[in-house]
Amino acid sequence: MMVLYSYWRSTTSYRVRIALNLKGLAYETRSVDLVAGAQHAPEFAALNPSQGVPALALEDGSVLTQSMAILDYLDALAPEPALLPADPLMRARVLAAAHVIALDIHPVNNLKIVGRLKGEHGASDEDGVAWMQHWMCEGFRAYTRLLPYEAHRFSFGDTPLLCDLCLVAQLYNAHRWGVDMSEFSRLLEIEAEAMKLDAFQRAKPEAQPDASS
C-alpha cells in the first residue's frame, strides 16, 4: 500500500488526498507535524530533501515528492477519472489555472516564507495574515478570469480536474485566514459542488487522523 506523508492542514497534501480518493487508490497516512518541525528530522529529510509535505512512498520503496509531480504520477497510474483533459488546448488552460494556485499563491504563502518574514524581517502576526490574504486575493482574481464564460459545476466542466483540486485546497486556507470572499462567489460555487463528493469530504483537513482538536 502507498504511504502518504502528510500534515492535516497542508494544502498541498490536501490536493493529493483528493486525487487518491477520486481514483480509488488505497493509501496509509503518516503525519508529519509541520508546526513541531518534524519535517526537519533527519529520517524525514532523507525521504524528502525539500523537508516538506507531501511525500508519497510507493509499494516498491520509491518516494515521490512535490504535489504537482505526485498528481501527474497518479493521473498516469490511474487514468480514470482524468485530472486533465485530452484536448491539448483545454489541457493547457486547466494547467494554467492550477498553476495560479500552485505556483503563484502557494509558494509565497508557504509556512517557511511567512515564518522568515516574521523571524528575519520583523513582520508581526497581523502582517503575516495580511500578506497571505493579499496573495490569495491576487491569485483568486487571476483564476476567476481564466474560467470559461459559461458556468459549469466545476472550473472547466462538470467533473473535477487538476485545477479544482488545487482551488478547493487553497480555499480552505482562505477561510482559515479570513479572506473576504465576497468577490469570489463563482469559486465558492465550485467549492460547494466539490464538497458534495465523498472524495473531497474524506480529504478535508478536519477528517484527517492528525487533525487538531
C-alpha positions as CSV (number, residue, x, y, z in Angstrom):
1,M,0.0,0.0,0.0
2,M,1.2,3.5,-0.7
3,V,2.1,5.7,2.2
4,L,1.3,9.5,2.1
5,Y,3.4,11.6,4.4
6,S,1.1,14.4,5.1
7,Y,0.0,17.1,7.6
8,W,-3.7,17.8,8.1
9,R,-3.5,21.5,7.3
10,S,-1.1,21.2,4.4
11,T,-3.0,22.4,1.3
12,T,-0.5,20.5,-1.0
13,S,-1.2,17.3,0.9
14,Y,-4.9,18.1,0.6
15,R,-4.6,18.1,-3.2
16,V,-3.0,14.7,-3.2
17,R,-5.6,13.2,-0.8
18,I,-8.4,14.3,-3.1
19,A,-6.7,12.7,-6.1
20,L,-6.0,9.4,-4.3
21,N,-9.7,9.3,-3.2
22,L,-11.1,10.2,-6.6
23,K,-9.1,7.5,-8.2
24,G,-9.9,4.9,-5.6
25,L,-6.3,4.2,-4.7
26,A,-5.6,2.7,-1.3
27,Y,-3.1,4.6,0.9
28,E,-2.0,4.9,4.5
29,T,-1.4,8.4,6.0
30,R,1.6,9.2,8.2
31,S,1.6,12.5,9.9
32,V,4.5,15.0,9.7
33,D,3.8,17.7,12.2
34,L,5.0,20.9,10.4
35,V,4.3,23.1,13.4
36,A,6.5,21.0,15.6
37,G,9.3,20.9,12.9
38,A,9.0,17.2,12.2
39,Q,9.8,17.9,8.5
40,H,13.4,18.7,9.5
41,A,14.0,15.4,11.3
42,P,16.9,13.6,9.6
43,E,14.8,10.5,8.9
44,F,12.2,12.5,7.1
45,A,14.7,14.7,5.3
46,A,16.2,11.5,3.9
47,L,12.8,10.8,2.3
48,N,12.2,14.3,1.1
49,P,15.2,16.6,0.8
50,S,12.9,19.6,0.5
51,Q,11.8,18.9,4.0
52,G,8.1,19.4,3.4
53,V,4.9,17.5,2.6
54,P,3.5,15.7,0.8
55,A,5.8,12.8,0.1
56,L,4.3,9.6,-1.4
57,A,6.1,6.3,-0.7
58,L,5.2,3.6,-3.3
59,E,4.9,-0.1,-2.7
60,D,8.3,-0.7,-4.4
61,G,10.0,1.7,-2.0
62,S,10.2,4.7,-4.4
63,V,9.4,8.0,-2.9
64,L,7.8,10.9,-4.8
65,T,7.8,14.5,-3.7
66,Q,6.2,17.8,-4.8
67,S,2.4,17.6,-5.0
68,M,2.1,18.5,-8.7
69,A,4.6,15.8,-9.7
70,I,2.7,13.3,-7.5
71,L,-0.6,14.3,-9.1
72,D,0.9,13.8,-12.5
73,Y,2.1,10.3,-11.5
74,L,-1.3,9.4,-10.1
75,D,-3.0,10.5,-13.2
76,A,-0.7,8.3,-15.3
77,L,-1.1,5.4,-12.8
78,A,-4.9,5.5,-12.7
79,P,-6.1,7.4,-15.8
80,E,-9.8,7.5,-14.7
81,P,-11.1,9.8,-13.7
82,A,-8.7,12.0,-15.6
83,L,-7.4,15.1,-13.9
84,L,-6.5,16.8,-17.2
85,P,-8.5,17.0,-20.5
86,A,-7.3,15.1,-23.6
87,D,-7.7,18.2,-25.8
88,P,-4.3,20.0,-25.9
89,L,-5.8,23.5,-25.6
90,M,-8.1,22.6,-22.8
91,R,-5.2,20.8,-21.0
92,A,-3.1,23.9,-21.2
93,R,-5.9,26.1,-19.8
94,V,-6.6,23.7,-16.9
95,L,-2.9,23.6,-16.1
96,A,-2.6,27.4,-16.2
97,A,-5.4,27.7,-13.7
98,A,-3.9,25.0,-11.5
99,H,-0.5,26.8,-11.6
100,V,-2.1,30.1,-10.5
101,I,-2.8,28.3,-7.2
102,A,0.3,26.0,-7.1
103,L,2.9,28.4,-8.4
104,D,1.6,31.9,-7.8
105,I,-0.2,31.7,-4.4
106,H,1.2,28.8,-2.5
107,P,4.9,29.4,-2.7
108,V,4.8,32.9,-1.3
109,N,2.3,31.9,1.4
110,N,4.3,28.8,2.5
111,L,4.9,28.3,6.2
112,K,8.6,28.8,5.8
113,I,8.2,32.0,3.9
114,V,5.8,33.6,6.3
115,G,8.0,32.4,9.2
116,R,11.0,34.1,7.7
117,L,9.1,37.3,7.2
118,K,8.3,37.3,10.9
119,G,11.7,36.0,12.2
120,E,14.1,37.8,9.9
121,H,12.2,40.9,8.7
122,G,10.1,42.0,11.7
123,A,6.7,41.2,10.4
124,S,4.0,40.8,13.1
125,D,1.4,38.1,13.2
126,E,-1.1,40.6,11.7
127,D,1.4,41.4,8.9
128,G,1.7,37.7,8.1
129,V,-2.0,37.3,7.8
130,A,-2.3,40.4,5.6
131,W,0.5,39.1,3.4
132,M,-1.3,35.8,2.9
133,Q,-4.7,37.4,2.3
134,H,-3.2,39.7,-0.3
135,W,-1.6,37.0,-2.4
136,M,-4.6,34.7,-2.2
137,C,-6.9,37.5,-3.4
138,E,-4.5,38.3,-6.3
139,G,-4.4,34.7,-7.3
140,F,-8.2,34.2,-7.0
141,R,-8.8,37.2,-9.2
142,A,-6.5,35.7,-11.9
143,Y,-8.0,32.2,-11.5
144,T,-11.5,33.7,-12.0
145,R,-10.5,35.5,-15.1
146,L,-9.2,32.2,-16.6
147,L,-12.6,30.4,-16.2
148,P,-14.8,29.9,-19.3
149,Y,-17.7,32.3,-19.7
150,E,-20.3,29.6,-19.4
151,A,-20.7,28.2,-15.8
152,H,-20.2,24.6,-15.1
153,R,-20.3,22.5,-11.9
154,F,-16.6,22.8,-11.7
155,S,-14.0,25.2,-13.2
156,F,-13.9,23.8,-16.7
157,G,-16.7,21.2,-16.8
158,D,-19.0,19.0,-14.8
159,T,-16.2,16.9,-13.3
160,P,-13.3,18.0,-11.1
161,L,-10.0,18.5,-12.7
162,L,-6.5,19.2,-11.5
163,C,-7.2,22.9,-11.1
164,D,-10.3,22.2,-8.9
165,L,-8.2,20.1,-6.6
166,C,-5.7,22.9,-6.2
167,L,-8.5,25.5,-5.8
168,V,-10.5,23.7,-3.1
169,A,-7.4,23.1,-1.0
170,Q,-6.4,26.8,-1.3
171,L,-10.0,27.9,-0.4
172,Y,-9.5,26.0,2.9
173,N,-6.6,28.4,3.7
174,A,-8.7,31.4,2.5
175,H,-11.4,30.6,5.0
176,R,-8.9,29.8,7.7
177,W,-7.2,33.2,7.4
178,G,-10.3,35.3,7.0
179,V,-10.1,36.2,3.3
180,D,-13.0,38.4,2.2
181,M,-14.6,36.1,-0.4
182,S,-17.4,38.4,-1.4
183,E,-16.0,39.0,-4.8
184,F,-15.3,35.3,-5.4
185,S,-18.8,33.8,-5.5
186,R,-18.0,31.7,-8.5
187,L,-15.1,30.0,-6.6
188,L,-17.4,29.3,-3.7
189,E,-19.9,27.7,-6.0
190,I,-17.2,25.4,-7.3
191,E,-16.2,24.6,-3.7
192,A,-19.8,23.7,-2.8
193,E,-20.1,21.3,-5.7
194,A,-16.8,19.7,-4.7
195,M,-18.0,19.1,-1.2
196,K,-20.9,17.1,-2.4
197,L,-18.4,14.4,-3.4
198,D,-17.2,11.8,-1.0
199,A,-13.6,12.0,-2.3
200,F,-13.4,15.7,-1.3
201,Q,-15.2,15.1,2.0
202,R,-12.7,12.4,3.1
203,A,-9.8,14.5,2.1
204,K,-10.8,17.6,4.2
205,P,-8.2,18.6,6.8
206,E,-10.7,18.1,9.6
207,A,-11.3,14.5,8.6
208,Q,-7.6,13.5,8.9
209,P,-6.4,11.4,11.8
210,D,-3.9,14.0,12.9
211,A,-6.4,16.9,12.9
212,S,-6.0,19.1,15.9
213,S,-9.0,19.2,18.3
